[in-house]
Amino acid sequence: MTISPNEAGAMLADVDVIIAKVKQSRTYRLAASILILWDAIVVAGYFWSGEWFDLWLALVNGGGFVLCGLAMRRA
């Protein structure tokens, strides 16, 4: 059984689509883990920082904005 060049091109296109979906699912999994960790840090600050919670949120969220900006700049 032989495969025509058109069929081979279609199969390679399908492989490229699958590769893109796998990369996207890895990105989503990483992003979900980061968000869960971020929420845990905020909740920990709620219990431990007391009346300094507003400052805690400013530092944690400000740091998040800086890290996201650096990550986007690198991409």
PDB file of N, CA, C and O in Angstrom:
ATOM      1  N   MET A   1       0.839  -1.169   0.000  1.00  0.00           N
ATOM      2  CA  MET A   1       0.000   0.000   0.000  1.00  0.00           C
ATOM      3  C   MET A   1       0.888   1.237   0.000  1.00  0.00           C
ATOM      4  O   MET A   1       1.789   1.370   0.828  1.00  0.00           O
ATOM      5  N   THR A   2       0.629   2.111  -0.911  1.00  0.00           N
ATOM      6  CA  THR A   2       1.405   3.343  -0.993  1.00  0.00           C
ATOM      7  C   THR A   2       0.522   4.530  -0.624  1.00  0.00           C
ATOM      8  O   THR A   2      -0.704   4.483  -0.731  1.00  0.00           O
ATOM      9  N   ILE A   3       1.175   5.570  -0.198  1.00  0.00           N
ATOM     10  CA  ILE A   3       0.476   6.796   0.185  1.00  0.00           C
ATOM     11  C   ILE A   3       0.854   7.877  -0.822  1.00  0.00           C
ATOM     12  O   ILE A   3       2.026   8.063  -1.152  1.00  0.00           O
ATOM     13  N   SER A   4      -0.140   8.564  -1.287  1.00  0.00           N
ATOM     14  CA  SER A   4       0.132   9.637  -2.237  1.00  0.00           C
ATOM     15  C   SER A   4       0.718  10.842  -1.506  1.00  0.00           C
ATOM     16  O   SER A   4       0.566  10.963  -0.290  1.00  0.00           O
ATOM     17  N   PRO A   5       1.374  11.718  -2.226  1.00  0.00           N
ATOM     18  CA  PRO A   5       1.935  12.915  -1.581  1.00  0.00           C
ATOM     19  C   PRO A   5       0.873  13.776  -0.897  1.00  0.00           C
ATOM     20  O   PRO A   5       1.134  14.378   0.145  1.00  0.00           O
ATOM     21  N   ASN A   6      -0.313  13.833  -1.480  1.00  0.00           N
ATOM     22  CA  ASN A   6      -1.390  14.617  -0.850  1.00  0.00           C
ATOM     23  C   ASN A   6      -1.836  14.000   0.469  1.00  0.00           C
ATOM     24  O   ASN A   6      -2.076  14.712   1.444  1.00  0.00           O
ATOM     25  N   GLU A   7      -1.947  12.670   0.495  1.00  0.00           N
ATOM     26  CA  GLU A   7      -2.332  11.979   1.729  1.00  0.00           C
ATOM     27  C   GLU A   7      -1.253  12.139   2.799  1.00  0.00           C
ATOM     28  O   GLU A   7      -1.560  12.331   3.975  1.00  0.00           O
ATOM     29  N   ALA A   8      -0.002  12.060   2.385  1.00  0.00           N
ATOM     30  CA  ALA A   8       1.098  12.233   3.333  1.00  0.00           C
ATOM     31  C   ALA A   8       1.085  13.645   3.912  1.00  0.00           C
ATOM     32  O   ALA A   8       1.305  13.831   5.109  1.00  0.00           O
ATOM     33  N   GLY A   9       0.829  14.634   3.064  1.00  0.00           N
ATOM     34  CA  GLY A   9       0.746  16.016   3.550  1.00  0.00           C
ATOM     35  C   GLY A   9      -0.394  16.200   4.520  1.00  0.00           C
ATOM     36  O   GLY A   9      -0.255  16.912   5.514  1.00  0.00           O
ATOM     37  N   ALA A  10      -1.528  15.565   4.247  1.00  0.00           N
ATOM     38  CA  ALA A  10      -2.680  15.658   5.148  1.00  0.00           C
ATOM     39  C   ALA A  10      -2.370  15.000   6.490  1.00  0.00           C
ATOM     40  O   ALA A  10      -2.751  15.516   7.541  1.00  0.00           O
ATOM     41  N   MET A  11      -1.679  13.858   6.455  1.00  0.00           N
ATOM     42  CA  MET A  11      -1.317  13.169   7.701  1.00  0.00           C
ATOM     43  C   MET A  11      -0.344  14.015   8.526  1.00  0.00           C
ATOM     44  O   MET A  11      -0.469  14.090   9.748  1.00  0.00           O
ATOM     45  N   LEU A  12       0.610  14.643   7.871  1.00  0.00           N
ATOM     46  CA  LEU A  12       1.553  15.500   8.592  1.00  0.00           C
ATOM     47  C   LEU A  12       0.850  16.716   9.191  1.00  0.00           C
ATOM     48  O   LEU A  12       1.207  17.171  10.278  1.00  0.00           O
ATOM     49  N   ALA A  13      -0.134  17.232   8.493  1.00  0.00           N
ATOM     50  CA  ALA A  13      -0.909  18.352   9.037  1.00  0.00           C
ATOM     51  C   ALA A  13      -1.670  17.906  10.284  1.00  0.00           C
ATOM     52  O   ALA A  13      -1.765  18.655  11.257  1.00  0.00           O
ATOM     53  N   ASP A  14      -2.212  16.684  10.254  1.00  0.00           N
ATOM     54  CA  ASP A  14      -2.907  16.154  11.430  1.00  0.00           C
ATOM     55  C   ASP A  14      -1.949  15.990  12.604  1.00  0.00           C
ATOM     56  O   ASP A  14      -2.305  16.286  13.744  1.00  0.00           O
ATOM     57  N   VAL A  15      -0.744  15.522  12.330  1.00  0.00           N
ATOM     58  CA  VAL A  15       0.260  15.366  13.382  1.00  0.00           C
ATOM     59  C   VAL A  15       0.606  16.730  13.989  1.00  0.00           C
ATOM     60  O   VAL A  15       0.752  16.849  15.205  1.00  0.00           O
ATOM     61  N   ASP A  16       0.733  17.745  13.153  1.00  0.00           N
ATOM     62  CA  ASP A  16       1.022  19.094  13.648  1.00  0.00           C
ATOM     63  C   ASP A  16      -0.096  19.607  14.544  1.00  0.00           C
ATOM     64  O   ASP A  16       0.171  20.262  15.552  1.00  0.00           O
ATOM     65  N   VAL A  17      -1.337  19.321  14.191  1.00  0.00           N
ATOM     66  CA  VAL A  17      -2.482  19.742  15.019  1.00  0.00           C
ATOM     67  C   VAL A  17      -2.430  19.049  16.373  1.00  0.00           C
ATOM     68  O   VAL A  17      -2.662  19.685  17.401  1.00  0.00           O
ATOM     69  N   ILE A  18      -2.133  17.777  16.387  1.00  0.00           N
ATOM     70  CA  ILE A  18      -2.061  17.022  17.646  1.00  0.00           C
ATOM     71  C   ILE A  18      -0.926  17.551  18.515  1.00  0.00           C
ATOM     72  O   ILE A  18      -1.092  17.689  19.726  1.00  0.00           O
ATOM     73  N   ILE A  19       0.206  17.844  17.923  1.00  0.00           N
ATOM     74  CA  ILE A  19       1.336  18.393  18.675  1.00  0.00           C
ATOM     75  C   ILE A  19       0.958  19.730  19.299  1.00  0.00           C
ATOM     76  O   ILE A  19       1.294  19.990  20.454  1.00  0.00           O
ATOM     77  N   ALA A  20       0.269  20.572  18.553  1.00  0.00           N
ATOM     78  CA  ALA A  20      -0.149  21.876  19.074  1.00  0.00           C
ATOM     79  C   ALA A  20      -1.116  21.710  20.241  1.00  0.00           C
ATOM     80  O   ALA A  20      -1.039  22.462  21.213  1.00  0.00           O
ATOM     81  N   LYS A  21      -2.026  20.737  20.164  1.00  0.00           N
ATOM     82  CA  LYS A  21      -2.983  20.511  21.255  1.00  0.00           C
ATOM     83  C   LYS A  21      -2.278  20.000  22.509  1.00  0.00           C
ATOM     84  O   LYS A  21      -2.639  20.381  23.623  1.00  0.00           O
ATOM     85  N   VAL A  22      -1.286  19.151  22.335  1.00  0.00           N
ATOM     86  CA  VAL A  22      -0.538  18.645  23.494  1.00  0.00           C
ATOM     87  C   VAL A  22       0.227  19.781  24.175  1.00  0.00           C
ATOM     88  O   VAL A  22       0.233  19.883  25.402  1.00  0.00           O
ATOM     89  N   LYS A  23       0.868  20.627  23.379  1.00  0.00           N
ATOM     90  CA  LYS A  23       1.586  21.773  23.952  1.00  0.00           C
ATOM     91  C   LYS A  23       0.626  22.697  24.681  1.00  0.00           C
ATOM     92  O   LYS A  23       0.955  23.213  25.749  1.00  0.00           O
ATOM     93  N   GLN A  24      -0.558  22.912  24.115  1.00  0.00           N
ATOM     94  CA  GLN A  24      -1.542  23.781  24.735  1.00  0.00           C
ATOM     95  C   GLN A  24      -2.036  23.176  26.043  1.00  0.00           C
ATOM     96  O   GLN A  24      -2.216  23.904  27.019  1.00  0.00           O
ATOM     97  N   SER A  25      -2.258  21.881  26.091  1.00  0.00           N
ATOM     98  CA  SER A  25      -2.732  21.257  27.322  1.00  0.00           C
ATOM     99  C   SER A  25      -1.663  21.323  28.411  1.00  0.00           C
ATOM    100  O   SER A  25      -1.994  21.472  29.588  1.00  0.00           O
ATOM    101  N   ARG A  26      -0.409  21.214  28.043  1.00  0.00           N
ATOM    102  CA  ARG A  26       0.672  21.369  29.029  1.00  0.00           C
ATOM    103  C   ARG A  26       0.700  22.780  29.579  1.00  0.00           C
ATOM    104  O   ARG A  26       0.900  22.980  30.777  1.00  0.00           O
ATOM    105  N   THR A  27       0.502  23.761  28.709  1.00  0.00           N
ATOM    106  CA  THR A  27       0.476  25.161  29.142  1.00  0.00           C
ATOM    107  C   THR A  27      -0.676  25.394  30.101  1.00  0.00           C
ATOM    108  O   THR A  27      -0.505  26.047  31.130  1.00  0.00           O
ATOM    109  N   TYR A  28      -1.864  24.860  29.768  1.00  0.00           N
ATOM    110  CA  TYR A  28      -3.021  25.032  30.643  1.00  0.00           C
ATOM    111  C   TYR A  28      -2.801  24.357  31.995  1.00  0.00           C
ATOM    112  O   TYR A  28      -3.188  24.898  33.031  1.00  0.00           O
ATOM    113  N   ARG A  29      -2.185  23.186  31.986  1.00  0.00           N
ATOM    114  CA  ARG A  29      -1.928  22.480  33.243  1.00  0.00           C
ATOM    115  C   ARG A  29      -0.963  23.279  34.114  1.00  0.00           C
ATOM    116  O   ARG A  29      -1.160  23.384  35.325  1.00  0.00           O
ATOM    117  N   LEU A  30       0.071  23.839  33.507  1.00  0.00           N
ATOM    118  CA  LEU A  30       1.032  24.655  34.245  1.00  0.00           C
ATOM    119  C   LEU A  30       0.365  25.915  34.790  1.00  0.00           C
ATOM    120  O   LEU A  30       0.589  26.293  35.940  1.00  0.00           O
ATOM    121  N   ALA A  31      -0.448  26.558  33.967  1.00  0.00           N
ATOM    122  CA  ALA A  31      -1.134  27.774  34.405  1.00  0.00           C
ATOM    123  C   ALA A  31      -2.082  27.470  35.555  1.00  0.00           C
ATOM    124  O   ALA A  31      -2.172  28.257  36.498  1.00  0.00           O
ATOM    125  N   ALA A  32      -2.786  26.355  35.500  1.00  0.00           N
ATOM    126  CA  ALA A  32      -3.698  25.988  36.583  1.00  0.00           C
ATOM    127  C   ALA A  32      -2.923  25.744  37.877  1.00  0.00           C
ATOM    128  O   ALA A  32      -3.367  26.160  38.948  1.00  0.00           O
ATOM    129  N   SER A  33      -1.785  25.085  37.794  1.00  0.00           N
ATOM    130  CA  SER A  33      -0.968  24.837  38.990  1.00  0.00           C
ATOM    131  C   SER A  33      -0.467  26.143  39.589  1.00  0.00           C
ATOM    132  O   SER A  33      -0.460  26.308  40.809  1.00  0.00           O
ATOM    133  N   ILE A  34      -0.052  27.063  38.741  1.00  0.00           N
ATOM    134  CA  ILE A  34       0.435  28.353  39.227  1.00  0.00           C
ATOM    135  C   ILE A  34      -0.684  29.127  39.913  1.00  0.00           C
ATOM    136  O   ILE A  34      -0.465  29.733  40.962  1.00  0.00           O
ATOM    137  N   LEU A  35      -1.878  29.113  39.333  1.00  0.00           N
ATOM    138  CA  LEU A  35      -3.006  29.833  39.938  1.00  0.00           C
ATOM    139  C   LEU A  35      -3.417  29.235  41.275  1.00  0.00           C
ATOM    140  O   LEU A  35      -3.763  29.972  42.199  1.00  0.00           O
ATOM    141  N   ILE A  36      -3.384  27.919  41.391  1.00  0.00           N
ATOM    142  CA  ILE A  36      -3.710  27.282  42.665  1.00  0.00           C
ATOM    143  C   ILE A  36      -2.666  27.650  43.714  1.00  0.00           C
ATOM    144  O   ILE A  36      -3.022  27.945  44.855  1.00  0.00           O
ATOM    145  N   LEU A  37      -1.400  27.637  43.355  1.00  0.00           N
ATOM    146  CA  LEU A  37      -0.341  28.041  44.284  1.00  0.00           C
ATOM    147  C   LEU A  37      -0.509  29.498  44.683  1.00  0.00           C
ATOM    148  O   LEU A  37      -0.331  29.852  45.848  1.00  0.00           O
ATOM    149  N   TRP A  38      -0.850  30.342  43.718  1.00  0.00           N
ATOM    150  CA  TRP A  38      -1.042  31.773  43.983  1.00  0.00           C
ATOM    151  C   TRP A  38      -2.167  31.974  44.995  1.00  0.00           C
ATOM    152  O   TRP A  38      -2.031  32.769  45.925  1.00  0.00           O
ATOM    153  N   ASP A  39      -3.280  31.255  44.818  1.00  0.00           N
ATOM    154  CA  ASP A  39      -4.389  31.356  45.760  1.00  0.00           C
ATOM    155  C   ASP A  39      -3.982  30.881  47.152  1.00  0.00           C
ATOM    156  O   ASP A  39      -4.395  31.462  48.155  1.00  0.00           O
ATOM    157  N   ALA A  40      -3.181  29.839  47.211  1.00  0.00           N
ATOM    158  CA  ALA A  40      -2.714  29.347  48.507  1.00  0.00           C
ATOM    159  C   ALA A  40      -1.861  30.401  49.212  1.00  0.00           C
ATOM    160  O   ALA A  40      -1.946  30.558  50.430  1.00  0.00           O
ATOM    161  N   ILE A  41      -1.046  31.117  48.452  1.00  0.00           N
ATOM    162  CA  ILE A  41      -0.216  32.183  49.038  1.00  0.00           C
ATOM    163  C   ILE A  41      -1.096  33.309  49.570  1.00  0.00           C
ATOM    164  O   ILE A  41      -0.831  33.848  50.645  1.00  0.00           O
ATOM    165  N   VAL A  42      -2.140  33.667  48.825  1.00  0.00           N
ATOM    166  CA  VAL A  42      -3.044  34.732  49.269  1.00  0.00           C
ATOM    167  C   VAL A  42      -3.794  34.305  50.530  1.00  0.00           C
ATOM    168  O   VAL A  42      -3.920  35.092  51.467  1.00  0.00           O
ATOM    169  N   VAL A  43      -4.287  33.082  50.564  1.00  0.00           N
ATOM    170  CA  VAL A  43      -5.013  32.592  51.739  1.00  0.00           C
ATOM    171  C   VAL A  43      -4.081  32.510  52.949  1.00  0.00           C
ATOM    172  O   VAL A  43      -4.481  32.853  54.062  1.00  0.00           O
ATOM    173  N   ALA A  44      -2.860  32.064  52.743  1.00  0.00           N
ATOM    174  CA  ALA A  44      -1.896  32.016  53.844  1.00  0.00           C
ATOM    175  C   ALA A  44      -1.648  33.421  54.385  1.00  0.00           C
ATOM    176  O   ALA A  44      -1.559  33.618  55.597  1.00  0.00           O
ATOM    177  N   GLY A  45      -1.540  34.380  53.498  1.00  0.00           N
ATOM    178  CA  GLY A  45      -1.356  35.759  53.923  1.00  0.00           C
ATOM    179  C   GLY A  45      -2.550  36.289  54.684  1.00  0.00           C
ATOM    180  O   GLY A  45      -2.394  37.092  55.604  1.00  0.00           O
ATOM    181  N   TYR A  46      -3.739  35.851  54.314  1.00  0.00           N
ATOM    182  CA  TYR A  46      -4.949  36.281  55.026  1.00  0.00           C
ATOM    183  C   TYR A  46      -4.892  35.852  56.487  1.00  0.00           C
ATOM    184  O   TYR A  46      -5.268  36.618  57.375  1.00  0.00           O
ATOM    185  N   PHE A  47      -4.428  34.642  56.739  1.00  0.00           N
ATOM    186  CA  PHE A  47      -4.380  34.145  58.111  1.00  0.00           C
ATOM    187  C   PHE A  47      -3.166  34.654  58.879  1.00  0.00           C
ATOM    188  O   PHE A  47      -3.254  34.850  60.091  1.00  0.00           O
ATOM    189  N   TRP A  48      -2.042  34.871  58.216  1.00  0.00           N
ATOM    190  CA  TRP A  48      -0.820  35.217  58.921  1.00  0.00           C
ATOM    191  C   TRP A  48      -0.520  36.708  58.986  1.00  0.00           C
ATOM    192  O   TRP A  48       0.183  37.151  59.894  1.00  0.00           O
ATOM    193  N   SER A  49      -1.034  37.488  58.050  1.00  0.00           N
ATOM    194  CA  SER A  49      -0.628  38.887  58.026  1.00  0.00           C
ATOM    195  C   SER A  49      -1.486  39.790  58.900  1.00  0.00           C
ATOM    196  O   SER A  49      -1.066  40.898  59.233  1.00  0.00           O
ATOM    197  N   GLY A  50      -2.660  39.348  59.272  1.00  0.00           N
ATOM    198  CA  GLY A  50      -3.509  40.145  60.154  1.00  0.00           C
ATOM    199  C   GLY A  50      -3.913  41.457  59.520  1.00  0.00           C
ATOM    200  O   GLY A  50      -4.477  41.486  58.427  1.00  0.00           O
ATOM    201  N   GLU A  51      -3.617  42.550  60.220  1.00  0.00           N
ATOM    202  CA  GLU A  51      -4.026  43.860  59.717  1.00  0.00           C
ATOM    203  C   GLU A  51      -3.172  44.349  58.554  1.00  0.00           C
ATOM    204  O   GLU A  51      -3.488  45.369  57.941  1.00  0.00           O
ATOM    205  N   TRP A  52      -2.107  43.643  58.248  1.00  0.00           N
ATOM    206  CA  TRP A  52      -1.239  43.995  57.120  1.00  0.00           C
ATOM    207  C   TRP A  52      -1.651  43.283  55.831  1.00  0.00           C
ATOM    208  O   TRP A  52      -0.882  43.227  54.871  1.00  0.00           O
ATOM    209  N   PHE A  53      -2.869  42.739  55.816  1.00  0.00           N
ATOM    210  CA  PHE A  53      -3.322  41.954  54.659  1.00  0.00           C
ATOM    211  C   PHE A  53      -3.370  42.789  53.383  1.00  0.00           C
ATOM    212  O   PHE A  53      -3.048  42.283  52.308  1.00  0.00           O
ATOM    213  N   ASP A  54      -3.767  44.060  53.481  1.00  0.00           N
ATOM    214  CA  ASP A  54      -3.806  44.911  52.287  1.00  0.00           C
ATOM    215  C   ASP A  54      -2.415  45.058  51.669  1.00  0.00           C
ATOM    216  O   ASP A  54      -2.258  44.989  50.450  1.00  0.00           O
ATOM    217  N   LEU A  55      -1.419  45.258  52.514  1.00  0.00           N
ATOM    218  CA  LEU A  55      -0.052  45.346  52.020  1.00  0.00           C
ATOM    219  C   LEU A  55       0.392  44.012  51.424  1.00  0.00           C
ATOM    220  O   LEU A  55       1.065  43.973  50.394  1.00  0.00           O
ATOM    221  N   TRP A  56       0.005  42.921  52.085  1.00  0.00           N
ATOM    222  CA  TRP A  56       0.331  41.582  51.590  1.00  0.00           C
ATOM    223  C   TRP A  56      -0.237  41.384  50.181  1.00  0.00           C
ATOM    224  O   TRP A  56       0.463  40.901  49.291  1.00  0.00           O
ATOM    225  N   LEU A  57      -1.498  41.756  49.982  1.00  0.00           N
ATOM    226  CA  LEU A  57      -2.108  41.612  48.660  1.00  0.00           C
ATOM    227  C   LEU A  57      -1.399  42.484  47.633  1.00  0.00           C
ATOM    228  O   LEU A  57      -1.181  42.059  46.499  1.00  0.00           O
ATOM    229  N   ALA A  58      -1.043  43.686  48.021  1.00  0.00           N
ATOM    230  CA  ALA A  58      -0.354  44.572  47.097  1.00  0.00           C
ATOM    231  C   ALA A  58       0.986  43.976  46.669  1.00  0.00           C
ATOM    232  O   ALA A  58       1.346  44.024  45.493  1.00  0.00           O
ATOM    233  N   LEU A  59       1.713  43.420  47.620  1.00  0.00           N
ATOM    234  CA  LEU A  59       3.016  42.824  47.292  1.00  0.00           C
ATOM    235  C   LEU A  59       2.871  41.569  46.440  1.00  0.00           C
ATOM    236  O   LEU A  59       3.586  41.393  45.453  1.00  0.00           O
ATOM    237  N   VAL A  60       1.944  40.702  46.826  1.00  0.00           N
ATOM    238  CA  VAL A  60       1.773  39.444  46.093  1.00  0.00           C
ATOM    239  C   VAL A  60       1.262  39.710  44.679  1.00  0.00           C
ATOM    240  O   VAL A  60       1.797  39.165  43.713  1.00  0.00           O
ATOM    241  N   ASN A  61       0.240  40.536  44.555  1.00  0.00           N
ATOM    242  CA  ASN A  61      -0.315  40.804  43.223  1.00  0.00           C
ATOM    243  C   ASN A  61       0.613  41.678  42.383  1.00  0.00           C
ATOM    244  O   ASN A  61       0.712  41.485  41.171  1.00  0.00           O
ATOM    245  N   GLY A  62       1.282  42.622  43.002  1.00  0.00           N
ATOM    246  CA  GLY A  62       2.257  43.429  42.268  1.00  0.00           C
ATOM    247  C   GLY A  62       3.403  42.578  41.758  1.00  0.00           C
ATOM    248  O   GLY A  62       3.866  42.749  40.630  1.00  0.00           O
ATOM    249  N   GLY A  63       3.856  41.659  42.601  1.00  0.00           N
ATOM    250  CA  GLY A  63       4.901  40.734  42.156  1.00  0.00           C
ATOM    251  C   GLY A  63       4.425  39.864  41.014  1.00  0.00           C
ATOM    252  O   GLY A  63       5.194  39.541  40.109  1.00  0.00           O
ATOM    253  N   GLY A  64       3.155  39.484  41.053  1.00  0.00           N
ATOM    254  CA  GLY A  64       2.584  38.686  39.971  1.00  0.00           C
ATOM    255  C   GLY A  64       2.557  39.448  38.658  1.00  0.00           C
ATOM    256  O   GLY A  64       2.860  38.896  37.600  1.00  0.00           O
ATOM    257  N   PHE A  65       2.190  40.725  38.734  1.00  0.00           N
ATOM    258  CA  PHE A  65       2.186  41.537  37.518  1.00  0.00           C
ATOM    259  C   PHE A  65       3.593  41.666  36.943  1.00  0.00           C
ATOM    260  O   PHE A  65       3.783  41.599  35.728  1.00  0.00           O
ATOM    261  N   VAL A  66       4.564  41.849  37.808  1.00  0.00           N
ATOM    262  CA  VAL A  66       5.947  41.973  37.331  1.00  0.00           C
ATOM    263  C   VAL A  66       6.406  40.660  36.689  1.00  0.00           C
ATOM    264  O   VAL A  66       7.009  40.671  35.616  1.00  0.00           O
ATOM    265  N   LEU A  67       6.125  39.538  37.341  1.00  0.00           N
ATOM    266  CA  LEU A  67       6.539  38.255  36.777  1.00  0.00           C
ATOM    267  C   LEU A  67       5.852  37.955  35.453  1.00  0.00           C
ATOM    268  O   LEU A  67       6.480  37.445  34.526  1.00  0.00           O
ATOM    269  N   CYS A  68       4.560  38.271  35.362  1.00  0.00           N
ATOM    270  CA  CYS A  68       3.847  38.065  34.097  1.00  0.00           C
ATOM    271  C   CYS A  68       4.420  38.967  33.000  1.00  0.00           C
ATOM    272  O   CYS A  68       4.573  38.544  31.855  1.00  0.00           O
ATOM    273  N   GLY A  69       4.731  40.198  33.360  1.00  0.00           N
ATOM    274  CA  GLY A  69       5.315  41.102  32.375  1.00  0.00           C
ATOM    275  C   GLY A  69       6.653  40.602  31.869  1.00  0.00           C
ATOM    276  O   GLY A  69       6.939  40.679  30.674  1.00  0.00           O
ATOM    277  N   LEU A  70       7.475  40.090  32.773  1.00  0.00           N
ATOM    278  CA  LEU A  70       8.772  39.550  32.362  1.00  0.00           C
ATOM    279  C   LEU A  70       8.602  38.309  31.494  1.00  0.00           C
ATOM    280  O   LEU A  70       9.333  38.122  30.521  1.00  0.00           O
ATOM    281  N   ALA A  71       7.639  37.465  31.847  1.00  0.00           N
ATOM    282  CA  ALA A  71       7.395  36.253  31.053  1.00  0.00           C
ATOM    283  C   ALA A  71       6.898  36.611  29.663  1.00  0.00           C
ATOM    284  O   ALA A  71       7.299  35.989  28.679  1.00  0.00           O
ATOM    285  N   MET A  72       6.023  37.617  29.574  1.00  0.00           N
ATOM    286  CA  MET A  72       5.497  38.017  28.267  1.00  0.00           C
ATOM    287  C   MET A  72       6.580  38.683  27.430  1.00  0.00           C
ATOM    288  O   MET A  72       6.605  38.539  26.208  1.00  0.00           O
ATOM    289  N   ARG A  73       7.462  39.401  28.080  1.00  0.00           N
ATOM    290  CA  ARG A  73       8.556  40.053  27.361  1.00  0.00           C
ATOM    291  C   ARG A  73       9.503  39.018  26.766  1.00  0.00           C
ATOM    292  O   ARG A  73      10.034  39.204  25.671  1.00  0.00           O
ATOM    293  N   ARG A  74       9.709  37.921  27.501  1.00  0.00           N
ATOM    294  CA  ARG A  74      10.601  36.864  27.053  1.00  0.00           C
ATOM    295  C   ARG A  74      10.014  36.049  25.904  1.00  0.00           C
ATOM    296  O   ARG A  74      10.745  35.532  25.059  1.00  0.00           O
ATOM    297  N   ALA A  75       8.692  35.942  25.883  1.00  0.00           N
ATOM    298  CA  ALA A  75       8.015  35.091  24.872  1.00  0.00           C
ATOM    299  C   ALA A  75       8.003  35.700  23.501  1.00  0.00           C
ATOM    300  O   ALA A  75       7.474  35.102  22.564  1.00  0.00           O
TER     301      ALA A  75
END
